[in-house]
């Protein structure tokens, strides 16, 4: 896309300066920016200058309908209230106080739609990775693992978005989701003819003050998830990935094998496959792996190489008992055979997950909690894949 001429007009000088600096720093070579905080000076510039602009981002109180014809590009109002997105001919409105990156994504989307360019500006950012976290069985600590990875990545300054797509939302114990818009709104907007999904996600998302982790709240009803079609999921993940807003998107999946899960697998860069040492987990893993192989053959695709097997709630004592008894067909060995090699990541069992704000170095007895330290070390081994 060509360099766009962007004019920013608002009476708040600090706001205008901060937004201009952010765009120039994060989207180098993408915009030529002119900014004004005085209506008289802005109007004089528009009347006397002859260079056309592409986007005029302006507080509606400073806009003058008498601007000369032929100079007008795309006019976008800076609305001070969420939801004030009225359209009037060649003008629309976006929320003024959202993140700078979200503002850029919105104005470029609007410009692309009006000019039919079909192109997006992603800025000077890393490629977004979609990480699916899946388990074939319940009780493996999948959500705890997904959130631990997300929190640690956020603390490492990665822009991280956590999306929970479980049949029953289980992340509410970690986040404040009371009376906040959530997944139901995104499902609704994904089905509109004009799929303005990125700006809606930015409006709806929450940011946990302790972890700096972005997340989407639960649906209003579990039945709303039935309305989320594989095509909707594919579109949402594709738009998020192409936007470059986030470094990492963590999708906490439901169990089983269905079209929605296959869609997430297809869209993901990696699939963290959470296992346990229990026999029932091995049996379900064996069945799921066969199903995945069938699907890949039928669809002509291959995402088995994306799978990163992780044994969670790992207990050395179980391995010791297996060796002592001479049992060769242990669940652990079965799982390693299924994934054609030794499982690299083993997260030790802990009674209390230690990622709540700070990591305690000692327990109540005054001794170091080696289990907690090993837990964090195991999580950080996974996190280092993305940092």
C-alpha positions in Angstrom: 0.0 0.0 0.0 1.2 3.5 -0.8 2.2 6.0 1.9 -1.0 7.6 3.1 -1.4 11.2 3.9 -3.1 11.4 7.4 -4.4 14.6 9.0 -5.2 14.5 12.7 -7.3 17.3 14.2 -8.2 17.5 17.9 -8.0 20.1 20.6 -6.1 17.8 23.0 -2.5 18.5 22.2 -1.2 15.6 24.3 -3.5 13.2 22.6 -2.6 14.4 19.1 1.2 14.3 19.8 1.0 10.9 21.4 -1.0 9.4 18.5 1.3 10.9 15.9 4.4 9.7 17.6 3.0 6.2 18.0 2.1 5.9 14.4 5.4 7.2 13.1 7.3 4.9 15.5 5.3 1.7 14.9 4.4 2.2 11.2 7.5 3.8 9.6 7.2 4.8 6.0 3.4 4.1 6.0 2.0 7.6 6.7 2.7 11.3 6.1 1.2 13.0 9.1 -0.1 16.5 9.5 -1.6 17.5 12.9 -3.6 20.4 14.2 -5.1 21.5 17.5 -6.5 24.8 16.4 -9.6 25.0 14.1 -8.6 28.4 12.6 -5.1 27.2 11.6 -6.5 23.9 10.3 -9.1 25.6 8.2 -6.5 28.0 6.7 -4.3 25.1 5.8 -7.2 23.3 4.1 -8.1 26.4 2.1 -4.6 27.5 1.1 -2.8 24.2 0.6 -3.3 22.2 -2.6 -2.0 18.8 -1.6 -4.9 16.2 -1.3 -5.1 14.0 1.8 -6.1 10.3 2.1 -7.6 10.3 5.6 -8.8 13.1 7.8 -9.1 12.0 11.4 -10.9 14.8 13.2 -12.9 15.7 16.3 -16.5 16.4 14.9 -16.6 19.7 16.8 -13.8 21.0 14.6 -15.1 19.7 11.3 -16.3 22.3 8.7 -18.7 21.1 6.0 -17.6 24.0 3.8 -14.2 22.5 3.1 -13.3 22.9 -0.6 -14.7 20.2 -2.9 -12.1 18.0 -4.5 -9.8 18.0 -1.5 -11.8 15.6 0.6 -10.5 12.1 1.1 -11.9 9.7 3.8 -13.3 11.7 6.8 -13.3 9.8 10.1 -14.6 11.4 13.3 -13.0 10.8 16.6 -15.9 9.8 18.9 -15.5 10.2 22.6 -18.2 7.6 23.4 -18.0 3.9 22.5 -20.7 2.9 20.0 -20.9 6.4 18.4 -20.2 5.0 15.0 -22.7 6.9 13.0 -22.2 7.1 9.2 -22.9 10.1 7.1 -22.1 9.7 3.4 -18.3 9.7 3.2 -17.8 10.0 7.0 -17.8 7.5 9.8 -16.6 7.5 13.4 -14.3 5.4 15.6 -13.7 5.4 19.3 -11.1 8.0 20.2 -9.6 6.4 23.4 -8.8 3.0 22.2 -5.2 1.8 21.7 -3.1 3.5 19.0 -2.7 0.2 17.2 -6.4 -0.4 17.1 -7.0 3.2 15.7 -4.6 2.5 12.9 -6.2 -0.8 12.1 -9.6 0.8 12.0 -8.7 3.8 9.8 -6.8 1.6 7.4 -9.7 -0.9 7.2 -12.2 2.0 6.5 -9.8 3.4 3.9 -9.4 0.0 2.3 -13.1 -0.6 2.1 -13.8 2.8 0.6 -11.0 2.6 -1.9 -11.5 -1.2 -2.5 -7.8 -1.8 -2.0 -8.3 -4.9 0.1 -4.9 -4.3 1.8 -4.0 -3.8 5.4 -1.0 -2.1 7.1 0.4 -4.3 9.8 3.2 -2.0 10.9 6.6 -2.8 12.3 5.6 -5.9 14.3 6.4 -9.5 14.7 4.3 -12.1 12.8 1.3 -13.1 14.9 1.3 -16.7 16.1 -1.8 -18.6 16.9 -1.3 -21.2 19.6 -4.0 -23.8 20.1 -4.0 -25.5 23.5 -5.9 -28.8 23.4 -6.3 -31.9 25.5 -8.0 -35.2 24.6 -9.1 -35.7 28.2 -10.5 -33.7 31.0 -8.6 -33.0 34.2 -5.2 -32.5 32.6 -4.9 -28.9 33.7 -5.2 -27.6 30.1 -6.7 -24.2 31.0 -4.2 -23.6 33.9 -1.4 -24.4 31.4 -2.8 -22.1 28.7 -3.2 -19.2 31.1 0.2 -19.8 32.7 1.8 -19.5 29.2 -0.3 -16.4 28.4 0.5 -14.6 31.6 4.3 -15.3 31.3 4.3 -14.2 27.7 2.5 -11.0 28.6 5.0 -10.4 31.4 7.7 -10.8 28.7 6.1 -7.8 26.9 4.5 -9.9 24.2 1.0 -8.6 23.2 -1.0 -11.7 24.1 -4.7 -12.4 23.6 -6.4 -15.3 25.4 -9.6 -16.8 23.9 -11.4 -19.5 25.7 -13.6 -21.7 23.5 -14.4 -24.4 26.0 -18.0 -25.7 26.1 -18.0 -24.5 29.8 -15.9 -21.3 30.4 -13.4 -22.3 33.1 -11.2 -19.1 33.2 -13.6 -17.1 35.2 -11.8 -18.0 38.4 -8.7 -16.1 37.2 -10.4 -13.0 35.6 -13.1 -10.5 36.3 -15.8 -11.2 33.8 -18.8 -10.0 35.7 -21.3 -8.1 33.5 -18.7 -7.5 30.8 -19.4 -8.1 27.1 -17.8 -11.3 25.8 -17.7 -14.0 23.2 -21.4 -13.7 22.3 -20.9 -10.2 21.0 -18.0 -11.4 18.8 -20.1 -14.3 17.5 -22.8 -11.8 16.6 -20.5 -9.4 14.8 -18.8 -12.2 12.9 -22.0 -12.9 11.1 -22.8 -9.4 9.9 -22.4 -8.6 6.2 -19.9 -5.9 7.0 -17.6 -7.9 9.2 -15.9 -5.1 11.3 -14.6 -7.8 13.6 -11.2 -6.3 14.5 -12.6 -3.1 16.0 -15.3 -5.0 17.8 -12.8 -7.3 19.4 -10.7 -4.3 20.5 -13.9 -2.8 22.1 -14.9 -6.0 23.8 -11.6 -7.4 25.0 -10.5 -6.9 28.7 -7.0 -6.4 30.0 -6.2 -8.0 33.4 -4.5 -5.3 35.6 -2.3 -7.8 37.3 -1.0 -9.8 34.3 -1.4 -7.3 31.4 -3.0 -10.2 29.5 -5.8 -9.4 27.1 -8.8 -11.8 27.2 -12.3 -12.3 25.9 -15.0 -12.8 28.4 -17.4 -15.8 28.4 -20.5 -16.0 26.2 -23.8 -14.9 27.7 -25.0 -18.5 27.3 -23.2 -21.8 26.5 -25.9 -22.2 23.7 -24.4 -19.2 21.9 -21.3 -21.4 21.1 -23.6 -23.5 18.9 -24.0 -20.4 16.7 -20.3 -20.2 16.1 -19.7 -21.9 12.8 -16.3 -23.2 11.6 -16.4 -20.5 8.9 -16.8 -17.8 11.5 -13.9 -19.2 13.5 -11.7 -19.3 10.4 -12.5 -15.7 9.6 -11.9 -14.4 13.2 -8.6 -16.1 13.5 -7.5 -15.1 10.0 -8.3 -11.4 10.6 -6.6 -11.4 14.0 -3.5 -13.0 12.6 -3.3 -10.7 9.6 -3.9 -7.5 11.6 -0.6 -7.8 13.6 -2.3 -6.3 16.6 -1.0 -9.2 18.8 2.2 -11.2 19.0 0.5 -14.2 20.4 -3.1 -15.5 20.3 -3.8 -18.4 22.7 -6.9 -20.4 21.9 -8.0 -22.6 24.9 -10.0 -25.3 23.1 -12.8 -27.8 24.1 -12.1 -31.5 23.9 -13.2 -34.0 21.3 -12.9 -34.1 17.5 -15.3 -31.9 15.5 -15.2 -29.4 12.6 -14.6 -26.4 14.9 -11.5 -28.0 16.5 -10.2 -29.0 13.1 -10.6 -25.4 11.9 -8.6 -24.1 14.9 -5.9 -26.7 14.2 -5.7 -25.6 10.6 -5.4 -21.9 11.6 -2.8 -22.5 14.3 0.9 -22.3 14.1 1.4 -24.7 17.0 -0.9 -27.1 18.9 0.1 -27.6 22.5 -1.2 -31.2 23.2 -1.7 -31.5 26.9 -1.4 -35.0 28.3 -1.4 -36.7 31.7 0.2 -39.9 33.0 -3.2 -41.5 33.5 -4.2 -44.6 31.4 -7.5 -43.1 30.3 -5.6 -40.1 28.8 -3.5 -42.4 26.8 -6.5 -44.3 25.5 -8.2 -41.1 24.4 -5.0 -39.7 22.9 -4.7 -42.9 20.8 -8.2 -42.4 19.5 -7.8 -38.7 18.8 -4.5 -39.2 17.0 -6.1 -41.8 14.7 -9.0 -39.3 14.0 -6.5 -36.5 13.2 -4.6 -38.7 10.8 -7.9 -39.6 9.0 -8.9 -36.0 8.7 -5.5 -34.9 7.4 -5.6 -37.6 4.7 -9.2 -36.7 3.7 -8.6 -32.9 3.7 -5.2 -33.2 2.0 -3.5 -31.3 4.8 -1.0 -32.1 7.5 -0.9 -30.3 10.8 0.4 -33.2 12.9 3.9 -31.6 12.6 2.5 -28.6 14.6 1.8 -30.7 17.7 3.9 -30.0 20.7 3.1 -32.7 23.3 3.3 -31.7 27.0 2.8 -33.9 30.0 1.1 -31.8 32.7 0.8 -32.6 36.4 3.9 -34.8 36.0 4.9 -36.9 39.0 8.4 -38.5 39.1 7.0 -41.0 41.6 4.8 -42.6 39.0 7.8 -43.2 36.8 9.8 -44.6 39.7 7.0 -47.1 40.5 6.8 -48.1 36.9 10.6 -48.8 36.7 10.5 -50.7 40.1 7.6 -52.9 39.0 9.2 -53.5 35.6 6.1 -52.4 33.7 7.0 -51.6 30.1 3.6 -50.6 28.9 3.2 -47.5 31.1 0.9 -44.7 30.0 3.9 -42.4 29.7 5.7 -44.8 27.4 2.5 -45.2 25.3 2.2 -41.5 24.9 5.9 -41.1 23.8 5.4 -43.9 21.3 2.3 -42.1 19.9 4.3 -39.0 19.3 7.3 -40.9 17.9 9.8 -39.7 20.3 10.6 -38.6 23.8 8.2 -35.9 25.2 10.4 -32.9 25.8 8.0 -30.8 28.0 6.9 -32.2 31.4 5.3 -29.8 33.8 5.4 -31.0 37.4 2.4 -31.4 39.6 1.7 -28.6 42.1 -1.1 -28.2 44.6 -1.4 -24.5 44.1 -0.5 -22.8 40.8 2.1 -20.1 41.7 1.5 -17.6 38.9 -0.9 -15.4 40.7 0.9 -12.0 40.5 4.1 -13.2 42.1 6.0 -16.5 42.5 6.5 -17.5 46.1 10.0 -18.7 46.7 9.3 -20.3 50.1 6.2 -22.0 51.5 4.7 -21.7 55.0 7.3 -24.0 56.5 10.0 -21.6 55.5 11.6 -24.0 53.0 12.0 -23.5 49.3 9.1 -25.0 47.3 11.1 -26.8 44.7 7.9 -28.0 43.0 6.7 -24.5 42.4 10.2 -23.5 41.0 10.1 -26.6 38.7 6.6 -25.7 37.6 7.7 -22.2 36.6 10.8 -23.5 34.9 8.7 -25.9 32.9 6.3 -23.1 31.8 9.2 -20.9 30.9 10.7 -23.6 28.6 7.4 -23.4 26.6 7.3 -19.6 26.8 10.8 -19.4 25.3 9.4 -20.9 22.1 7.6 -17.6 21.5 9.7 -14.9 23.1 
